[in-house]
Amino acid sequence: MSLRILVGVKRVIDYAVKIRVKPDKSGVITEGVKHSMNPFDEIAIEEAVRMKEKKIAKEIVAFSCGPAQCQETLRTALAMGADRGIHVEVAGPQFDTLQPLHISKMLAQLAKDEQIDLIIVGKQAIDDDCNQTAQMTAALLDWPQATSASKIEAKDGSLQVVREIDGGLETIKVKLPTVVSADLRLNEPRYATLPNIMKAKKKPIKKLTPKDLGVDVSPRIEVVTVEEPPVRLAGAKVENVDMMVEKLKALGHA
């Protein structure tokens, strides 16, 4: 088996950063804020690299869509083991209203252009939590899909995938080409070594626009307002059950 793998990687606000809403409530503050690769996408890249190490894959192409800074995210993917990158530049107001459907259309077109056998993306992004890109990409390509994967094994020209579902684990077999989304327990991503970080600087990143892929990124939604979650009220201690019942009654909960 010698697969060409396309992996989607998204630049998001780092998971350790406290999110702050803009004063005009039009979105969240991103200027001067640390960004990194979406953790689920790190897992997707790691799985692709492991497949290449096992001689299952012959090439890994990393794809990212967004402003110029997305190239930093692509360089991280290249340092982890991807062979080359594709950056579809979208910035400003268009980027703010970009939706999973737009990304799915880009992935689908790239899969055709690059003769891809397997698309791996993170299950969801930690900024919008949509969990939609893999499913819609598979639908656009009319490919089978294996979402929320916690284990992937290549067998006889197909993939056996263990999925994490509400009731436990589900094992399915999908024919190639296919789309897979990575869950948290699929693997533990490696840290890029300094030599690989240096090598990544010489790996090619192809720049495209949505128009090059025939994708219209005109806004399909309008952000009306963005609000911070309500502040949680402080709790109170009670001496016994009777006092707790009285408190609940006073608050209108009993």
PLY file of the C-alpha trace (Angstrom):
ply
format ascii 1.0
element vertex 254
property float x
property float y
property float z
element edge 253
property int vertex1
property int vertex2
end_header
0.00 0.00 0.00
1.39 3.39 -1.00
-1.01 6.15 -0.10
-0.98 9.87 -0.72
-2.40 11.50 2.40
-3.87 14.99 2.73
-4.02 16.36 6.28
-5.92 19.47 7.29
-4.28 21.65 9.96
-5.91 24.71 11.48
-4.29 27.67 13.24
-6.21 28.37 16.44
-5.74 30.39 19.61
-3.55 28.29 21.90
-5.51 26.09 24.31
-3.73 27.64 27.32
-4.77 31.22 26.45
-7.73 32.82 28.20
-10.17 33.92 25.51
-11.25 37.58 25.61
-14.17 39.09 23.72
-13.67 42.32 21.76
-15.22 45.44 23.35
-17.67 45.77 20.43
-18.65 42.07 20.84
-17.95 41.36 17.17
-15.63 38.45 17.96
-12.69 37.41 20.12
-9.36 39.21 20.42
-6.71 37.54 18.25
-4.11 40.31 17.90
-1.05 39.71 20.04
-2.44 36.37 21.21
-0.47 33.12 21.03
-1.69 30.73 18.33
-0.81 27.10 17.67
-1.94 24.10 15.67
-5.33 22.71 16.63
-4.57 19.76 19.00
-6.81 17.35 17.06
-4.94 18.25 13.87
-1.62 17.48 15.56
-2.99 13.99 16.14
-4.01 13.77 12.47
-0.50 14.72 11.32
1.07 12.26 13.76
-1.09 9.41 12.44
-0.16 10.24 8.85
3.54 10.29 9.75
3.25 6.92 11.51
1.59 5.47 8.41
4.49 6.73 6.31
6.98 5.21 8.73
5.17 1.87 8.30
5.48 2.25 4.47
1.69 2.52 4.18
1.94 6.09 2.87
4.37 7.56 0.36
3.57 11.27 0.69
1.93 13.56 3.23
0.51 16.90 2.12
-0.48 19.38 4.86
-3.21 21.91 4.06
-4.20 25.06 5.93
-6.55 27.91 5.14
-6.36 31.36 6.67
-4.12 34.44 6.95
-0.39 34.52 6.18
0.42 33.35 9.73
-0.99 29.93 8.83
2.36 29.20 7.23
3.79 28.89 10.76
1.27 26.13 11.43
2.21 24.44 8.16
5.90 24.63 9.08
5.07 22.83 12.33
3.33 20.09 10.33
6.34 19.86 8.02
8.68 19.62 11.02
6.57 16.76 12.39
7.02 14.84 9.15
4.75 16.14 6.38
6.44 16.39 2.98
4.96 19.61 1.63
2.32 22.18 2.42
-0.55 23.95 0.68
-1.71 27.32 2.00
-5.00 28.78 0.80
-4.85 32.39 1.91
-8.03 33.97 3.27
-7.78 36.99 5.54
-9.80 39.81 7.03
-13.60 39.73 7.19
-13.78 36.74 4.82
-11.73 34.66 7.25
-13.98 35.65 10.15
-17.04 34.18 8.38
-15.28 31.12 6.96
-17.24 27.94 7.70
-16.51 24.19 7.62
-18.36 23.91 4.30
-15.83 26.25 2.66
-12.94 24.17 4.02
-14.63 20.93 2.93
-14.97 22.24 -0.63
-11.27 23.14 -0.67
-10.24 19.74 0.70
-12.43 17.97 -1.84
-10.94 19.89 -4.76
-7.38 19.39 -3.49
-8.05 15.66 -3.12
-8.94 15.54 -6.81
-6.07 17.76 -7.95
-3.43 15.97 -5.86
-4.78 12.42 -6.46
-5.21 11.83 -2.75
-6.09 8.39 -1.34
-6.74 9.37 2.27
-7.80 12.59 3.98
-7.18 12.89 7.73
-8.44 15.86 9.74
-8.92 16.53 13.42
-12.33 15.59 14.79
-13.01 19.24 15.57
-11.27 22.56 16.13
-11.03 23.89 19.67
-12.17 27.35 18.62
-15.54 26.63 16.97
-16.06 22.95 17.97
-18.03 22.31 14.77
-17.05 18.68 14.09
-18.36 18.97 10.50
-15.44 19.17 8.06
-14.70 15.44 7.69
-18.33 14.52 7.20
-19.01 17.19 4.57
-15.74 16.48 2.72
-16.69 12.81 2.45
-20.15 13.77 1.17
-18.73 16.13 -1.48
-16.33 13.45 -2.73
-18.81 10.59 -2.27
-16.14 8.77 -0.24
-16.71 6.60 2.84
-15.94 8.21 6.20
-14.60 7.05 9.55
-15.06 9.77 12.17
-13.81 10.02 15.77
-11.10 7.43 15.11
-9.15 6.08 18.09
-7.31 3.34 16.15
-6.51 2.87 12.45
-5.17 -0.29 10.79
-4.50 -0.75 7.08
-5.72 -4.11 5.76
-5.98 -5.38 2.17
-6.53 -2.04 0.46
-8.93 -0.79 3.13
-8.80 0.67 6.63
-10.14 -0.88 9.82
-11.05 1.95 12.17
-12.08 1.87 15.81
-14.47 4.75 16.49
-15.33 6.37 19.81
-19.11 6.57 20.14
-21.50 7.39 22.99
-22.06 3.71 23.79
-18.36 2.73 23.76
-16.28 1.64 20.76
-17.35 0.73 17.23
-15.09 -1.02 14.70
-15.76 -0.39 11.02
-14.04 -1.22 7.74
-13.86 1.44 5.02
-12.62 1.19 1.45
-10.07 3.60 0.08
-10.14 6.44 -0.82
-11.70 7.62 2.42
-11.94 10.46 4.94
-10.93 9.96 8.59
-11.26 12.32 11.55
-8.91 11.88 14.51
-10.06 11.64 18.12
-7.93 12.36 21.19
-6.96 8.77 21.94
-5.72 7.93 18.43
-2.10 8.70 19.37
0.20 11.07 21.22
1.82 13.58 18.83
5.59 13.82 18.78
7.55 16.97 19.43
9.38 18.31 16.39
13.14 17.99 16.83
15.47 20.89 16.08
16.99 19.19 12.99
13.50 18.56 11.61
12.47 22.14 12.33
15.47 23.30 10.29
14.63 20.86 7.47
11.03 22.07 7.45
12.18 25.56 6.44
13.34 24.13 3.10
10.20 22.12 2.38
7.86 23.68 -0.20
4.59 25.44 0.65
2.33 26.10 -2.32
0.21 29.26 -2.08
-3.30 29.28 -3.51
-6.46 31.34 -3.29
-10.02 30.02 -2.90
-10.63 31.11 -6.51
-7.84 28.78 -7.69
-9.88 25.90 -6.25
-13.19 27.22 -7.53
-14.50 27.89 -4.02
-16.68 30.90 -3.23
-15.94 32.10 0.31
-18.62 34.78 0.36
-20.17 35.01 3.84
-23.03 32.57 4.44
-23.54 33.83 7.98
-23.49 37.12 9.86
-22.01 37.31 13.35
-24.54 39.30 15.34
-22.81 39.30 18.72
-20.25 37.33 20.71
-20.77 37.11 24.47
-18.60 35.77 27.27
-20.12 32.95 29.34
-21.98 34.23 32.42
-19.87 34.41 35.57
-20.63 31.50 37.87
-22.11 32.63 41.17
-20.34 31.70 44.38
-21.72 28.68 46.26
-22.84 28.51 49.88
-22.33 25.90 52.60
-25.22 24.54 54.65
-25.19 22.57 57.88
-27.73 19.90 56.98
-30.33 18.71 54.45
-33.15 20.75 55.99
-31.18 23.97 55.53
-30.37 22.97 51.97
-34.08 22.47 51.21
-34.89 25.86 52.71
-32.19 27.51 50.62
-33.48 25.86 47.47
-37.03 26.95 48.22
-35.87 30.51 48.84
-34.16 30.48 45.44
-37.24 29.06 43.76
-35.68 25.70 42.92
-37.88 23.51 45.13
0 1
1 2
2 3
3 4
4 5
5 6
6 7
7 8
8 9
9 10
10 11
11 12
12 13
13 14
14 15
15 16
16 17
17 18
18 19
19 20
20 21
21 22
22 23
23 24
24 25
25 26
26 27
27 28
28 29
29 30
30 31
31 32
32 33
33 34
34 35
35 36
36 37
37 38
38 39
39 40
40 41
41 42
42 43
43 44
44 45
45 46
46 47
47 48
48 49
49 50
50 51
51 52
52 53
53 54
54 55
55 56
56 57
57 58
58 59
59 60
60 61
61 62
62 63
63 64
64 65
65 66
66 67
67 68
68 69
69 70
70 71
71 72
72 73
73 74
74 75
75 76
76 77
77 78
78 79
79 80
80 81
81 82
82 83
83 84
84 85
85 86
86 87
87 88
88 89
89 90
90 91
91 92
92 93
93 94
94 95
95 96
96 97
97 98
98 99
99 100
100 101
101 102
102 103
103 104
104 105
105 106
106 107
107 108
108 109
109 110
110 111
111 112
112 113
113 114
114 115
115 116
116 117
117 118
118 119
119 120
120 121
121 122
122 123
123 124
124 125
125 126
126 127
127 128
128 129
129 130
130 131
131 132
132 133
133 134
134 135
135 136
136 137
137 138
138 139
139 140
140 141
141 142
142 143
143 144
144 145
145 146
146 147
147 148
148 149
149 150
150 151
151 152
152 153
153 154
154 155
155 156
156 157
157 158
158 159
159 160
160 161
161 162
162 163
163 164
164 165
165 166
166 167
167 168
168 169
169 170
170 171
171 172
172 173
173 174
174 175
175 176
176 177
177 178
178 179
179 180
180 181
181 182
182 183
183 184
184 185
185 186
186 187
187 188
188 189
189 190
190 191
191 192
192 193
193 194
194 195
195 196
196 197
197 198
198 199
199 200
200 201
201 202
202 203
203 204
204 205
205 206
206 207
207 208
208 209
209 210
210 211
211 212
212 213
213 214
214 215
215 216
216 217
217 218
218 219
219 220
220 221
221 222
222 223
223 224
224 225
225 226
226 227
227 228
228 229
229 230
230 231
231 232
232 233
233 234
234 235
235 236
236 237
237 238
238 239
239 240
240 241
241 242
242 243
243 244
244 245
245 246
246 247
247 248
248 249
249 250
250 251
251 252
252 253
